[in-house]
Each structure stands twice: as structure tokens, then as C-alpha cells.
């Protein structure tokens, strides 16, 4: 069901499609022509948002309106006067409504399968013709944005609620509506009326668009088609090194795919004069799991922290370990109604609990040792700290990579089969093309040097005129598209 909509979206408004390039060219031109007209500009931007989403799935435009309307009405009620007792019930009703919409579309098929296992679909429900449900792409993201707006108004009733037009623009902003980054109203809405043309942001937007295209079209597609798909479909024909190439290849693919989308979203927004925030910050170079979640899918991680972990009690109320575990468990369930997502969330929750246990213990020891003096030979050598960081990097990266197997495998049984094959070093089989390992290494290199590469682009731009730069950028886009396959696969996170 999801695939049917993805096909429609790809033909119409996929970020790498020709149709989207034409659409965005028109929007970009009108955006800066109409920016000075404060009364007209919001209607133009809303029209652009609705055209983008409507060309992909016109049937779900009413749902977008309903979610926006429900959250806007909630903000109007919550921001009138001081916080009253019944305000919490109003917020609870809004949360219930939004989560019901989300759960219905996301877990409909899972619910039918569960009823089938209980024998109900062959009994009472067998007399009814149950309709099929198509999942609205972007529902998880624009629902979370609407909920954040309502919750923030509950927490800060002194704020003036945005009008419905502004709320709808905020929820449907086309560069981010499909897969984020998840926006916050206090960051996005002020830009709607105050953003101005900035040449540096414009140039950064171009660089990010080129970066996103290169990650998605050239690199992500290559590892997907040359190792990942084969390993996850027929792992029995691969030897252990080939299995590890598939595991690491998917780690590279999901990063390249999702950070590539985020680069495109940030770049497109910057060209329009909006900063939607960085969503990835070299997540595979960290030395512990806590830092990984500070750098991976930042907008979702911070959303779960602010609107789930802290309300559960955070570090202050109840069990910190239980709050961490439940947050990650529900974060895993957010990705889909499959047991493997639940296991994935539980693994990361358990990993964070273990890390925080040792981290808190080490902090207590460090506070005790600060008052003591040591001789030079008693202090830890710098190479010890270096090796500890290297070991932390290896453990974290392999833990995360093995966790991604649950994402890519068709079911938990296949995921376990792949994990077992990865340690069977006596099983004969195929390996991976050498270029796959090059792409994996390049993925890590890009995370380590991304900032320096962008600075180099900025310095290089000064030596060329605007027409020459435009020609070079167009040439780079053509080269990137030539490097990729004939049909670019949809972004992985479109299904979530």
C-alpha cells in the first residue's frame, strides 16, 4: 500500500525528479518576488506547500487540514488566560486524537494480523469487507510538529497562539513535510515574517543540495544495489566478510539516504530563506551510544526527549533507567508495527541504560579523585585515553550496525540468520566488490571532513562569477545523476 503512494510521489514530486526541479524553480523565483508583500506571501507559501503534497497524494490533503485544525484549536483554548485545570483535558484530547490518527494508519494492518492470529477475522469480522488503508507519507512528521505546537502552548500559556494560516504553513512546509527535520514553532514561525535574503545561506543551500544528491543518488544507491539487497535477500550465498560488507553497507546506506534527504531539505529551505536545523552531526564517529543519539536524527531525538522522556520523569522523577528504556522502546515502535522495530528500540534502550550506569559510576569516582594528587607515573597516559576512545568507537559502531539489521531484514528470523552468518567464518561463499568497502570508508571520511569540505567550497566560490558558478553546479548535478542508477529508490524514511 505504501509502495503505491511512493510510486506516485516519485513520478511527481520526488526531490530528485525533473518535475520537482521545475516546481522548485518556479517557487524559488516567486518566493523572493513576493517576500516583500506581507499580506500575500503567506498565501503563496501555503499554496506551494499544498501543491507539493497534493500532487503526491491529494486524498490525504483533508487529513493534513484536520491535524492542523485540531492542534490550532487546542492552542487557541490553551493560550487564553492562565493555565486552568481543564486545559490539561483539552490537551489530552488533542494528543489522543493525533495519536489515534497516527496509530490507525500505521498499525491498521498489524491490528488485522493480530485479530487473524486470535481467529476473529475468520469469524465475526469475516462477514465484513474490510477496506485497505494507504499510509499517508509524512503523517508521523507533521503530526509530531502539530503536537509540539500544542504542548508548547500548554507549557507557556502566556504566548500568543499563531493563526490558522500560520499553523497550516508550519505543519505543511514542503521541504520538511515528508521526512523532517521535525520543526518547532518557536524556531520556524518567526522566520516566516522576518527572514531575508542572505548570500552565504544561499551558497550553503546550494552546497547542501549537491551533498544530498551525491549521498542519495550516487553512494546510497550503489551500496544498496551492489551488496545490501543481495545480502539481506540471500545471506546463505555469502561468506562472513561478505555478510559484514552487507551489514556495514546498510549502515552506510541508511545514513547516506536519510542525511542526504536532510541535506536536501535544509538546502532547499535555505534557498527560500529558512533555517530548519541540522538533523545529523557525524553520528558514526562517536564513542558511546548517548552521543550517537545526540547526533542521529536530532530533530526526532530531541522531540522524544522533550515530549516523552521528560514528561515520564526524565532524570528527576521515577527511575531514570526505566524512563530511558521506555522512551527508546516507544521510539522503536514509532518506526512501524513490527516486532523487529520493538526489539531494535529495546536494544538501544538497554544499551543506553548500561552506558548511563557506568557513566554515572565513573562520574562519582572522578569527583572523589579530584581532591587527590598523583605523581606523573600514576596518571593515565594519553595513549590509554586514545585506546579507550577507539574501543568505544568500535563497540558503538558495531552495536548500531548490528541493530540496523533489524531495520532492513524482512522479519526477525531473517535478521537473526544474518547475524549468525556474520560470525560463521568457516562458511564458504561470495565476498563484496572492493568498491563497496571504498564507499563505506568514504561515508566515514565524509563525516570526519564534511565541515572542511564546505569551507573549501566557500573559498572556491570567490574565484568564479555567478554565471560560471551556476554552470559548474549544473554540471555537478548532471555528473551525480549519471553516477546513479536509472531509477532512484525512494528515501528509506518515507515509510516511517
N, C-alpha and C positions, 0 to 999 in steps of 0.2 A: 504493500500500500504506500509506504514511504517512497519507494523507488519510482512509482508513477509520478508523484509530485516532483521528485528530484529531476526526472527527465524533462518535465515541463519547465522547471526553473532553469535547467541548463540551456534549453533551447532559447529561452527568453532573456533572463537577466542574471545569468551566471557571471561572476566577476571577471572571468577570463574570456567571455564571449564577445563577439563583434557587436551584437545588439546592445550589450551593456556599455561598450565603449561609445557608441553613438548616443545612447541615453545620457551617459555621464557628461559627454562633451556639451550637449545642449544645456543640461542642468548647471554645469560649471559656468558657462557663458552668462546664463540668466541670473545665476546666484549673485555675481558681482555687479550686474547691471541693476538688480532690484534691491540690493542690500540697503541702499540709502532711503528707500521708501518703507518706513517703519510700519505703515498700515497695510501694505501689500505683501511685503516679504514673507511673513509667517504663512499666509495662504499659499504662496508659491512653494515654500519648502514642504508644507503638508501635502500639496498636490504631487510633488516629486516623490515623497515617501509612499503615498498611496498608489501611484502609478507603478513604482518599482515592485511593491508587494503584490499589487493586484494583477500585474501581468504574469506573475508566477502562480498565484492561487487566488483568483477573485472570490471563490466561495468562502474563504476564510477572512475576508475583509470585515464582515459583520462581527466576527469574534474579536478582531483587533479593536473595533469600536467599543464592544461590550466591556472588554477588560479595561480599556482606558476610562470608559464612563463609570464603571464600578469604583475604580480607585480614585477618580476625581471627586465623585460624590462623597466618598469617605473622607477625603482631605477637606472638603468644604465643611462637613459636620465637625471634624476633629479640630479645626482651626478657629472655631467660633467660641471665644471665651476661654476660661481656664479649663484644665482637664477635669472632666466630670466622670462620675462613676460609670455612667452608661456609655462613655466613649470607648471603653475597653471592649464592650459588647459589640459596638459598631465596627471596631477594628477586627474583632474576632470573626464577625460575619463576612467582612471583606476577604480576610485570609482564607476562611472556609470556602467561599465562592471561587477564588482564584485557584486554590489547591484542588478543588473539585474538578474544575475545567482541565487543569493540568493532569490530574490522575486519570480522568476519564479517557482522554486521548492517548496518554502514554501507556496506560495499563489495561486498556479495553481488551485487547487480545489475550493478555496474561490472565485476566479475570475469566474469560471464556474457557481458556485451557484449564484453569483451576476448577471451574464448575464441571468441566468434562471429566476431570480426574475424580470428582465426587459423584459422578454419574447423573448429574442434574440435566445436562444438555440432551441426554438420551431419554429423559423422562418428561417432566413438565415443560421445560423450555423447548423441547423438540417440536412442540405444536406451534411455535412462533418462528417467523423468518427473521433471524437476527441480522441487522444491517452490518455491512463492512464500514470501518472507520478509517479515514485517511488522516495521518498525523500532520497537523499544521506546523510546518518548519518555522522555527523561531519562537514557538509558543513558550518554551522554557525560559527564554531570554527576556521577551517583552513582559511576561508575567512577573518575573523576578524584579524587573525595573518598576513595574506598577506597584508591587508590594513594598519595595523600598521607599517609594514616594509616600505611601500611606503610613507606614511605620514611622518614618521620619517626622511626619506631621503630628502623629500621636505623641512622639517624644518631645517635640518642640511646638506646642500649640500656639506659641506667640508668633510664629511665622505666618506670612500671608500666603494662602494657597494659590497655586497657579490656576489660570483659567482653563477651560476645557480644551481650547485650541492649543495652548502651550503644552498641556498634558499629553494630548494626542501626538503632537510633534515629537515630544520627548520619548514616548514609547515606540513610535514607528520610524525613528530616524534611520534612513535606508542603509547607510554604511554598516550599522551595527545590529539591525533588527533580526537578522538571520542567525548569527552565531556570536554576538557580542563584539567587543567587550561590554559587559553589563554596566550601564551608566547610573550615576547618582544625580538626582535632580539638582542638588545644590551646586554641583560642578557643571552640569550641562546647560541648564536653563539660563543662567546669566550670560552665557556665550551667545545665546540666540539673539540678544539685543545689543551686545557690546563688542562682538568680535569684529576685527578689522583685518585688512589685507596685510600680511607680513611676508616679505620676500624670503626670509630664512625659513619660515614654516612651510612656505610653498615649495622651496627647494627640498626640504626634508621630506615633504609629502611625495615628491617625485622619486626620491631615493627609496623610500619605504615601499612604494608601489613596485619598483623594479626588484627590490629584495623579495617581496611577497610572491611575485610572479616566478622568480628564479627558484625559490624554495618549493613552491607548489608544482609548477609545470615541469621543471627540469629535474630536480633532485627527488622530490617525494614520489613522483610518477615512476622514476627509474627504479628505485628500490622496491616499489610496490609490484612492478611488472617483472622484475628480474630475480627476485628471491622471496619476498614476503608472501605473495599469493601462492607460490608453489609449496613453500614450507608449511603453511597453515592448511593447505588442501591435502597434500600427500607427504606428511613428515617421514613416513617409513622409507622413502627412497633416498633420504639424506643421511649422511654421516653426522656425527656430533658437531664438527666445525661448521657444516652447512646449516644445521639447526640453529647454532649460535649466531650465524650470519643473518638468519631469518628473524631471530629474536631481537638482536641489536638493530637490524634493518627496520623492524616495525617501530622500535623506539625512535629511530631517526625519522621514519615516515610520519608518525603522529605528531612529532614536534615540528617538522618541516611543514606539514599540512596545516596544522592549527596556528602556529606562529606566522606562517605565510598568510593565512586569512587575516590574522590580527594586524599584520603589517599593511595589508591592502586596506583594511577598514580604517586604520589610523591614517594612512597616506591619503585616502580619498577624503576623509573628514578634514585633514589639514588643508587640502586644496580648497575646501569650501569655507575654511576659516574656523574650524572646530578642533579642539584637542580632546580626544576621547580616552586618552590614557594608555600607558604601556601595559600589555597583557602578559608578556613573557620577558624574563630577565635572566638569560643564561641558566636555565633550571638544571641542566645536566652537569654543571661544573661545581655543584655544591658538595659539601662533605657530610651532610646529615639530612634526615627526612624533613625536619622542621623548615630548614631553609629551602628545601625543594618546594614546599607548598607556599612559601613566601614569594616564589619566583615563577611557578607554573600556574597558568590560568588565573592570574592575580585578581581579576575582577570577580570571579566566582569564589575564590578562596576568601577574599575579604568580605564578600556578601555572606557566606556561610558563617564567618567569624562574627560579624556584626548582628545578623538577624537570626542566628541559630545557636551558635556556641555561647555567646554572651547571655542571651535570654535563658539558656539552660542552666546558667550559673557561672560559666567561664572558670576563671581561677579563684573566684571568691566564694561561691556557694556550691555546696554539694561536693561530689568527687570530681576533681579535675580530670582524672584518668577516664572516668565514665563519660563526662561531657565531651572529651576529645574523641572517644571511641564512637559515641552516638552521632556526633557531627560527621565523621568520616563515613560511617555506615549509611546515614541518610544521603550524604553526598554521592556515595556509590549507587544507591537506589535511584537517585535523580537521573542517572545516565540511562536507565532503562529497567523494564520489569523482567530481568533475567537473574537467575541465581548467581551467575558468574560476576555480575556487577556488585551484588551484595557481598560476595566473597572478596572481591577486589577492595571494596570500601572497608570491610572488616580487617583485611591485611594491613592497609595503610593506617587504620585506627590503632591496631595493635602495635605497629611499628612506631607510631608517634608516642604511644603510652610508654613503650620501652625506652625510647630516646629521652623523654622528659624525666623518667625515673632516674636514669644515670646522670642526666644533665643537672637536675636539682641536687643530687647527691654530691656531684663534683663542685657545685657552687658552694655548698656548705663546707666542704673540705678546703676550698680556696679561701673562704672567709676566715677559717681557723688558721690557715698557714700564713696569712698576710702579716700577722704580728711577729712571725719568727724570722730570724736572719739565717742565711745559708752561706756557706763558703762556695767558691766558684765550682769546685768539683762535685758539690752536692746538687747543683742546679741542673735542670734538664737541658741537654744540648739542643741546639737549634735543629739538628738533623732528626732528633726524636720527634719534635713537633711537626716537621715536614713529613716524616713517615706516617705519623698519626693522621695527618690530613689526607695523605694519599690513600691510606687504608679506609678512611671514612668515605672518600670519593668512590672507591671501588665497591664497597659494601652498598652504598646508597644507589649508585647507578645500576648495579646488578639487581638489587631489590626492586627498583622501579621498573626495570626492563622485564623482569620475570612477571611482575604484576600486569604489564601491558599485554601479556599472553592471554589473560582472561578477557581483555577487550576485543582482541582480534579473532580468537578462536570461536567457532560456531556454537560451542557448548563447553561446559566444564570438563566433560570427559575428554574432548579433543585437546583442551588446554593441558590437562594432566599428561596426556600422551606425548605432547611436545616437550614438556618439562622433563619427563623420564628419558626421552630420546636425547636430550641435551647432555645427559651425563653417561650415556652408553657409548663410551669411547671405543668399544670393540665392534660396533655395528658398522659394516661397510656400506658405503653409499656415496652420493654425489656431494660435491662441495659447492661453493658460491663463486660467481665470477669475480675476479680481482677488483673490478671497478666498483663492486658493491662495497667492499671494505674501504675504498677510496672515498665514496660518498659518505659512509658512516664517519670516517675520520674528518671529512670536510664539515660535517654537521657540528662536530665538537669544535673544530677550528673556528667556524663562523661565530659560535657563541663566545669564544675567547677574544676574538678580534673585531666583533661587529661594530663597536664604537669607533675604533680606529679606522675601519673601512669607510664609515660615514664621514669622518673628519677628512679623510683623503678625498672623498667626492666633493666636499665643500671647498677644499683648497683648489681642486682641479677646475671647478666651475668658474673661478675668477679669470681664467685664461681664455675663455671662449665667449663669444657673443651669444645672445639669446637664440637667434635662428640656428646657429651651429649646435648649441646645446639641445634644442628641440629635435634636430635631425639625429644627433647621437643617441638620444633617449629612444626615439622611434626605431633606430637601427638595433638597439639593445633589446627592445621588446620583440622585434622580429626574430632575432637570434634566439631568444629564450623560447619563443613559441616553436621554432624549428627544432630545438633540443628536446622538446616534449613529445609525447605520443599524439596521434591524430585526434583522439577524443580524450579530453582531460576528465578524470574521475571527479565526482562531486566531493566537496570538502567533507572530511570524516565527521566533524561535529554538527553537520546539518541534521543528522539523525537523532541528535540529543535535544 
